Amino acid sequence: MNAIITRIATPQGYRKALSTYRPVIMYFGHPSCYACEMAGPIFQKVARPYVDQADIYMLDTSESPRHQDVTGTPTVLFFNKGKLVQKLKGFESKALLEQIVTRHVGKIRPKPLDRIPRHDLTWLKQTLKKLCMAPRGYTLLERRLAHNSLN
């Protein structure tokens, strides 16, 4: 996924979002809510490192259909295997949100490093030329043919 999804258009979208083996975090906010204006950037900073380990949604309550567990904004819902695990209505600090996200998603795993090839195509061609399998095979074949023709 590698991104925070910002929109779910239908109630079926919620079911589809929750039908995953990965943990799901849904943040609900509203653009005219002062608390949401303060909490939104904090949520994004905390959630960004977990994008590879969980499905993260940042939803606007004026655009997305109503979710039955959201009674006010900002609200963060944590799901695991489609079941609501925790509901966080507002949050006091970044540290508290990080602690709760870590509890539900796990520690941040470092991204695997891109594997750098040790050799290039010219090296491979030179190495294959040095191998004695093909010339040796030809000499063995010639010996066998010569032996068969003598008999």
C-alpha atoms as an extended CHARMM CRD file, in Angstrom:
* protein
*
       151  EXT
         1         1  MET       CA              0.0000000000        0.0000000000        0.0000000000  PROA      1               0.0000000000
         2         2  ASN       CA              2.7260000000        2.4690000000        1.0770000000  PROA      2               0.0000000000
         3         3  ALA       CA              0.3500000000        5.4370000000        1.5510000000  PROA      3               0.0000000000
         4         4  ILE       CA             -2.3230000000        6.7020000000        3.8780000000  PROA      4               0.0000000000
         5         5  ILE       CA             -5.7110000000        6.3490000000        2.1860000000  PROA      5               0.0000000000
         6         6  THR       CA             -7.7920000000        9.4860000000        2.5610000000  PROA      6               0.0000000000
         7         7  ARG       CA            -11.2030000000        8.4500000000        1.2710000000  PROA      7               0.0000000000
         8         8  ILE       CA            -13.7590000000        5.6730000000        1.5720000000  PROA      8               0.0000000000
         9         9  ALA       CA            -16.7710000000        6.3680000000       -0.6120000000  PROA      9               0.0000000000
        10        10  THR       CA            -19.3490000000        3.7660000000        0.4440000000  PROA      10              0.0000000000
        11        11  PRO       CA            -20.3400000000        1.6790000000        3.4650000000  PROA      11              0.0000000000
        12        12  GLN       CA            -19.1030000000       -1.3390000000        1.4830000000  PROA      12              0.0000000000
        13        13  GLY       CA            -15.7310000000        0.4130000000        1.4650000000  PROA      13              0.0000000000
        14        14  TYR       CA            -15.5550000000       -0.0410000000        5.2350000000  PROA      14              0.0000000000
        15        15  ARG       CA            -16.2150000000       -3.7780000000        4.9000000000  PROA      15              0.0000000000
        16        16  LYS       CA            -13.5960000000       -4.0800000000        2.1880000000  PROA      16              0.0000000000
        17        17  ALA       CA            -11.0680000000       -2.1000000000        4.2360000000  PROA      17              0.0000000000
        18        18  LEU       CA            -11.6160000000       -4.3290000000        7.2580000000  PROA      18              0.0000000000
        19        19  SER       CA            -11.3860000000       -7.6240000000        5.3540000000  PROA      19              0.0000000000
        20        20  THR       CA             -7.6130000000       -7.8370000000        5.5710000000  PROA      20              0.0000000000
        21        21  TYR       CA             -5.1460000000       -9.7600000000        7.6700000000  PROA      21              0.0000000000
        22        22  ARG       CA             -3.2340000000       -6.5860000000        8.4790000000  PROA      22              0.0000000000
        23        23  PRO       CA             -4.1520000000       -4.2510000000       11.3400000000  PROA      23              0.0000000000
        24        24  VAL       CA             -6.3450000000       -1.3380000000       10.2640000000  PROA      24              0.0000000000
        25        25  ILE       CA             -6.2410000000        2.1540000000       11.7460000000  PROA      25              0.0000000000
        26        26  MET       CA             -8.9900000000        4.6370000000       10.8350000000  PROA      26              0.0000000000
        27        27  TYR       CA             -8.7320000000        8.2960000000       11.7970000000  PROA      27              0.0000000000
        28        28  PHE       CA            -11.9340000000       10.3330000000       11.5490000000  PROA      28              0.0000000000
        29        29  GLY       CA            -11.7520000000       14.1110000000       11.4910000000  PROA      29              0.0000000000
        30        30  HSD       CA            -13.6480000000       17.1160000000       10.1900000000  PROA      30              0.0000000000
        31        31  PRO       CA            -12.1210000000       20.1920000000        8.5040000000  PROA      31              0.0000000000
        32        32  SER       CA            -14.0630000000       22.6930000000       10.6280000000  PROA      32              0.0000000000
        33        33  CYS       CA            -13.1390000000       21.0140000000       13.9210000000  PROA      33              0.0000000000
        34        34  TYR       CA            -10.3520000000       22.8130000000       15.8240000000  PROA      34              0.0000000000
        35        35  ALA       CA             -9.2810000000       19.6500000000       17.6540000000  PROA      35              0.0000000000
        36        36  CYS       CA             -9.0900000000       17.7900000000       14.3220000000  PROA      36              0.0000000000
        37        37  GLU       CA             -6.8650000000       20.5240000000       12.8770000000  PROA      37              0.0000000000
        38        38  MET       CA             -4.4540000000       19.9600000000       15.7580000000  PROA      38              0.0000000000
        39        39  ALA       CA             -4.7110000000       16.1520000000       15.8410000000  PROA      39              0.0000000000
        40        40  GLY       CA             -4.5340000000       15.4680000000       12.0760000000  PROA      40              0.0000000000
        41        41  PRO       CA             -0.8580000000       16.3570000000       11.5430000000  PROA      41              0.0000000000
        42        42  ILE       CA              0.1160000000       14.5180000000       14.7350000000  PROA      42              0.0000000000
        43        43  PHE       CA             -1.7010000000       11.4080000000       13.5370000000  PROA      43              0.0000000000
        44        44  GLN       CA              0.0320000000       11.6100000000       10.1510000000  PROA      44              0.0000000000
        45        45  LYS       CA              3.4810000000       11.8850000000       11.7560000000  PROA      45              0.0000000000
        46        46  VAL       CA              2.8240000000        8.9340000000       14.0340000000  PROA      46              0.0000000000
        47        47  ALA       CA              1.1760000000        6.7410000000       11.3740000000  PROA      47              0.0000000000
        48        48  ARG       CA              3.5920000000        7.3430000000        8.4840000000  PROA      48              0.0000000000
        49        49  PRO       CA              6.2800000000        4.8310000000        9.6630000000  PROA      49              0.0000000000
        50        50  TYR       CA              3.6380000000        2.0920000000       10.0890000000  PROA      50              0.0000000000
        51        51  VAL       CA              2.3200000000        2.2820000000        6.5230000000  PROA      51              0.0000000000
        52        52  ASP       CA              4.1160000000       -0.9380000000        5.5100000000  PROA      52              0.0000000000
        53        53  GLN       CA              2.7110000000       -2.8810000000        8.4620000000  PROA      53              0.0000000000
        54        54  ALA       CA             -0.8970000000       -1.6840000000        8.6680000000  PROA      54              0.0000000000
        55        55  ASP       CA             -3.6750000000       -0.2480000000        6.5220000000  PROA      55              0.0000000000
        56        56  ILE       CA             -4.1120000000        3.3590000000        7.6090000000  PROA      56              0.0000000000
        57        57  TYR       CA             -7.0820000000        5.5190000000        6.6730000000  PROA      57              0.0000000000
        58        58  MET       CA             -7.4650000000        9.2370000000        7.3540000000  PROA      58              0.0000000000
        59        59  LEU       CA            -11.1070000000       10.0260000000        6.7130000000  PROA      59              0.0000000000
        60        60  ASP       CA            -13.0810000000       13.2450000000        6.5440000000  PROA      60              0.0000000000
        61        61  THR       CA            -16.4740000000       12.7770000000        8.2040000000  PROA      61              0.0000000000
        62        62  SER       CA            -18.1110000000       15.2370000000        5.8080000000  PROA      62              0.0000000000
        63        63  GLU       CA            -17.0990000000       13.1460000000        2.7550000000  PROA      63              0.0000000000
        64        64  SER       CA            -17.0970000000        9.5580000000        4.0290000000  PROA      64              0.0000000000
        65        65  PRO       CA            -20.2880000000        7.7430000000        5.0040000000  PROA      65              0.0000000000
        66        66  ARG       CA            -21.0830000000        7.5870000000        8.7010000000  PROA      66              0.0000000000
        67        67  HSD       CA            -19.3610000000        4.8580000000       10.7000000000  PROA      67              0.0000000000
        68        68  GLN       CA            -21.3870000000        3.4010000000       13.5840000000  PROA      68              0.0000000000
        69        69  ASP       CA            -18.4990000000        3.6130000000       16.0980000000  PROA      69              0.0000000000
        70        70  VAL       CA            -17.7560000000        7.3100000000       15.4980000000  PROA      70              0.0000000000
        71        71  THR       CA            -19.7470000000        9.6640000000       17.7060000000  PROA      71              0.0000000000
        72        72  GLY       CA            -17.4100000000       12.6680000000       17.5910000000  PROA      72              0.0000000000
        73        73  THR       CA            -14.2120000000       13.8880000000       16.0530000000  PROA      73              0.0000000000
        74        74  PRO       CA            -11.2820000000       13.3230000000       16.1960000000  PROA      74              0.0000000000
        75        75  THR       CA            -11.6680000000        9.5700000000       16.6530000000  PROA      75              0.0000000000
        76        76  VAL       CA             -9.1680000000        6.8180000000       15.9380000000  PROA      76              0.0000000000
        77        77  LEU       CA            -10.4070000000        3.2380000000       15.5410000000  PROA      77              0.0000000000
        78        78  PHE       CA             -8.0500000000        0.2690000000       15.7230000000  PROA      78              0.0000000000
        79        79  PHE       CA             -9.1590000000       -2.9500000000       14.0290000000  PROA      79              0.0000000000
        80        80  ASN       CA             -7.5450000000       -6.3660000000       14.0020000000  PROA      80              0.0000000000
        81        81  LYS       CA             -8.9310000000       -9.0880000000       11.7120000000  PROA      81              0.0000000000
        82        82  GLY       CA            -12.0860000000       -7.0370000000       11.1460000000  PROA      82              0.0000000000
        83        83  LYS       CA            -12.8960000000       -6.6080000000       14.8510000000  PROA      83              0.0000000000
        84        84  LEU       CA            -12.7750000000       -3.3020000000       16.6960000000  PROA      84              0.0000000000
        85        85  VAL       CA             -9.9400000000       -3.5770000000       19.2160000000  PROA      85              0.0000000000
        86        86  GLN       CA             -9.8140000000       -0.0400000000       20.5810000000  PROA      86              0.0000000000
        87        87  LYS       CA            -11.5770000000        3.2610000000       20.1260000000  PROA      87              0.0000000000
        88        88  LEU       CA             -9.6390000000        6.4150000000       20.9160000000  PROA      88              0.0000000000
        89        89  LYS       CA            -11.7550000000        9.5640000000       21.0260000000  PROA      89              0.0000000000
        90        90  GLY       CA             -9.2740000000       12.4020000000       20.8710000000  PROA      90              0.0000000000
        91        91  PHE       CA             -5.7470000000       12.0040000000       22.1930000000  PROA      91              0.0000000000
        92        92  GLU       CA             -3.7120000000       14.0610000000       24.5990000000  PROA      92              0.0000000000
        93        93  SER       CA             -0.2440000000       13.7060000000       23.1460000000  PROA      93              0.0000000000
        94        94  LYS       CA              1.8920000000       12.2820000000       20.3850000000  PROA      94              0.0000000000
        95        95  ALA       CA              3.5800000000        9.9030000000       22.8430000000  PROA      95              0.0000000000
        96        96  LEU       CA              0.2520000000        8.3770000000       23.8920000000  PROA      96              0.0000000000
        97        97  LEU       CA             -0.7940000000        7.8420000000       20.2760000000  PROA      97              0.0000000000
        98        98  GLU       CA              2.5890000000        6.2660000000       19.4390000000  PROA      98              0.0000000000
        99        99  GLN       CA              2.2510000000        3.9220000000       22.4040000000  PROA      99              0.0000000000
       100       100  ILE       CA             -1.2310000000        2.7940000000       21.3830000000  PROA      100             0.0000000000
       101       101  VAL       CA             -0.2870000000        2.3340000000       17.7100000000  PROA      101             0.0000000000
       102       102  THR       CA              2.7870000000        0.3260000000       18.7140000000  PROA      102             0.0000000000
       103       103  ARG       CA              0.6550000000       -1.8610000000       20.9760000000  PROA      103             0.0000000000
       104       104  HSD       CA             -1.7620000000       -2.7210000000       18.1440000000  PROA      104             0.0000000000
       105       105  VAL       CA              0.5730000000       -2.8040000000       15.1230000000  PROA      105             0.0000000000
       106       106  GLY       CA              3.9150000000       -3.7360000000       16.6640000000  PROA      106             0.0000000000
       107       107  LYS       CA              7.3060000000       -2.1280000000       16.5120000000  PROA      107             0.0000000000
       108       108  ILE       CA              8.4390000000       -0.4240000000       13.3380000000  PROA      108             0.0000000000
       109       109  ARG       CA             10.3430000000       -2.8450000000       11.1510000000  PROA      109             0.0000000000
       110       110  PRO       CA             13.0900000000       -1.3300000000        9.0340000000  PROA      110             0.0000000000
       111       111  LYS       CA             12.5340000000       -1.4810000000        5.3100000000  PROA      111             0.0000000000
       112       112  PRO       CA             14.6450000000       -4.1020000000        3.5650000000  PROA      112             0.0000000000
       113       113  LEU       CA             17.5660000000       -2.6080000000        1.7150000000  PROA      113             0.0000000000
       114       114  ASP       CA             17.5800000000       -2.8040000000       -2.0470000000  PROA      114             0.0000000000
       115       115  ARG       CA             19.9160000000       -5.5610000000       -3.1270000000  PROA      115             0.0000000000
       116       116  ILE       CA             22.8330000000       -4.2190000000       -5.1110000000  PROA      116             0.0000000000
       117       117  PRO       CA             24.0500000000       -6.6820000000       -7.7300000000  PROA      117             0.0000000000
       118       118  ARG       CA             27.6300000000       -7.7130000000       -7.1320000000  PROA      118             0.0000000000
       119       119  HSD       CA             28.4380000000       -8.3360000000      -10.7780000000  PROA      119             0.0000000000
       120       120  ASP       CA             27.3710000000       -6.9630000000      -14.1050000000  PROA      120             0.0000000000
       121       121  LEU       CA             26.7790000000       -8.5040000000      -17.5290000000  PROA      121             0.0000000000
       122       122  THR       CA             30.3700000000       -8.1330000000      -18.7550000000  PROA      122             0.0000000000
       123       123  TRP       CA             31.6230000000      -10.0190000000      -15.6970000000  PROA      123             0.0000000000
       124       124  LEU       CA             29.1360000000      -12.8130000000      -16.4150000000  PROA      124             0.0000000000
       125       125  LYS       CA             30.2490000000      -13.1090000000      -20.0520000000  PROA      125             0.0000000000
       126       126  GLN       CA             33.9090000000      -13.2850000000      -19.0610000000  PROA      126             0.0000000000
       127       127  THR       CA             33.1900000000      -15.8870000000      -16.3980000000  PROA      127             0.0000000000
       128       128  LEU       CA             31.2120000000      -18.0680000000      -18.7920000000  PROA      128             0.0000000000
       129       129  LYS       CA             34.0430000000      -17.9170000000      -21.3240000000  PROA      129             0.0000000000
       130       130  LYS       CA             36.4610000000      -19.1550000000      -18.6620000000  PROA      130             0.0000000000
       131       131  LEU       CA             34.3000000000      -22.1250000000      -17.7250000000  PROA      131             0.0000000000
       132       132  CYS       CA             35.6230000000      -25.3080000000      -19.2580000000  PROA      132             0.0000000000
       133       133  MET       CA             32.3370000000      -27.1950000000      -19.3920000000  PROA      133             0.0000000000
       134       134  ALA       CA             31.4040000000      -26.3990000000      -22.9940000000  PROA      134             0.0000000000
       135       135  PRO       CA             34.8710000000      -27.0150000000      -24.5520000000  PROA      135             0.0000000000
       136       136  ARG       CA             35.3000000000      -30.1380000000      -22.4280000000  PROA      136             0.0000000000
       137       137  GLY       CA             31.8970000000      -31.3720000000      -23.5770000000  PROA      137             0.0000000000
       138       138  TYR       CA             32.8690000000      -30.8820000000      -27.2150000000  PROA      138             0.0000000000
       139       139  THR       CA             36.1240000000      -32.8050000000      -26.7630000000  PROA      139             0.0000000000
       140       140  LEU       CA             34.3250000000      -35.6620000000      -25.0060000000  PROA      140             0.0000000000
       141       141  LEU       CA             31.7410000000      -35.7450000000      -27.7890000000  PROA      141             0.0000000000
       142       142  GLU       CA             34.4740000000      -35.7980000000      -30.4600000000  PROA      142             0.0000000000
       143       143  ARG       CA             36.2700000000      -38.6490000000      -28.6640000000  PROA      143             0.0000000000
       144       144  ARG       CA             33.0860000000      -40.6680000000      -28.4320000000  PROA      144             0.0000000000
       145       145  LEU       CA             32.2670000000      -40.0810000000      -32.1000000000  PROA      145             0.0000000000
       146       146  ALA       CA             35.8060000000      -41.0100000000      -33.0810000000  PROA      146             0.0000000000
       147       147  HSD       CA             35.6220000000      -44.1430000000      -30.9380000000  PROA      147             0.0000000000
       148       148  ASN       CA             32.2750000000      -45.1520000000      -32.4170000000  PROA      148             0.0000000000
       149       149  SER       CA             33.5120000000      -44.6310000000      -35.9760000000  PROA      149             0.0000000000
       150       150  LEU       CA             36.4840000000      -46.9340000000      -35.3830000000  PROA      150             0.0000000000
       151       151  ASN       CA             34.2320000000      -49.7660000000      -34.2290000000  PROA      151             0.0000000000
